[in-house]
Amino acid sequence: MQTKTKQEEAILKEIRDLPEILQEKIFKTIHFLRSEIIENRSSDENATTEFLSVCGTWKDSRTIEKQIDEIYSSRKSTKRSEKLF
């Protein structure tokens, strides 16, 4: 088998004499690193970029004061905290 780099050759040399069960564990570890960590990093960046691309400025025809008034009027008072003391 032709190796591409000195590091690849060194890795193969290190694992060549290991028992098959350990080689399988090393393979699973490498596969996990590639699929869950290395490749996920770029997909996380893509997800963030995609999410931000659909975000825009808030559009509302009401004035800021009217929006604030509606927020406060939609809140409901509760006396639950009185039971705590």
Disulfide bonds with the S-S distance in Angstrom:
none
